[in-house]
Amino acid sequence: MLTAIRKNGVVLAVFACVSTGVVAITHYFTQNRIEQQEQQQLLTILAQVVPPQTHDNVLSGACTVVDIPYLNKQPPLHAYIAKQNNIPTGLAIETIAPDGYNGAIKLIVGVNNQGVITGTRVLVHHETPGLGDRIDRRISDWILSFTGQQVTAENEGQWKVRKDGGQFDQFTGATITPRAVVKAVKKITEFVDQNREQLYRQPYNCHGGQS
């Protein structure tokens, strides 16, 4: 009986080792592919929010970590500095809309030196399919309504959904989601306008970034 137990133990140990090895090998051969896909996705998003003709540097490498004070208890986010002939022309900055209907919504917003929004995209959301998910560019064009806009003393009262007296469309049956996004885009644009020079001076300190 002891012999049988030892034999079974050896079989289980061998099986465990083989399984661990298979997992390790699979991870080794797929990790680079996953990283390449993530990098390509980042490059695609950055090209959508910062016009390629406005910079000659590689945005993904010109990355700085940003702590946005009004986003309480959120991890530091990233900003990507666009440069033409080594002169900053704008940036793409991540932000969070903490008050989405189904939780936080992660965004990235492009803003040029004049404070004009050059593009906005949703990076992560958990909004209801068929309702709040229309903030996603793959579902509708709504997110494009921010392009070309800027926040000024004269128009800041219009930075609301129409239901609240503003200029941005809401969704039928889903006002909370677009309201949260409009507020987040307005606040991050104001943050950039107030901190632009400091952001441009920060070191490139994201993972894989180069100064």
Secondary structure, 3 states (H helix, E strand, C coil): CHHHHHHHHHHHHHHHHHHHHHHHHHHHHHHHHHHHHHHHHHHHHHHHHCCHHHCCCCHHHCEEEECCCCCCCCCCEEEEEEEECCEEEEEEEEEEEEEECCEEEEEEEEEECCCCEEEEEEEECCCCCCCHHHHCCCCCCHHHHHCCCCCCCCCHHHCCEHHHCCCECCECCECHHHHHHHHHHHHHHHHHHHHHHHHHHCCCCCCCCCC
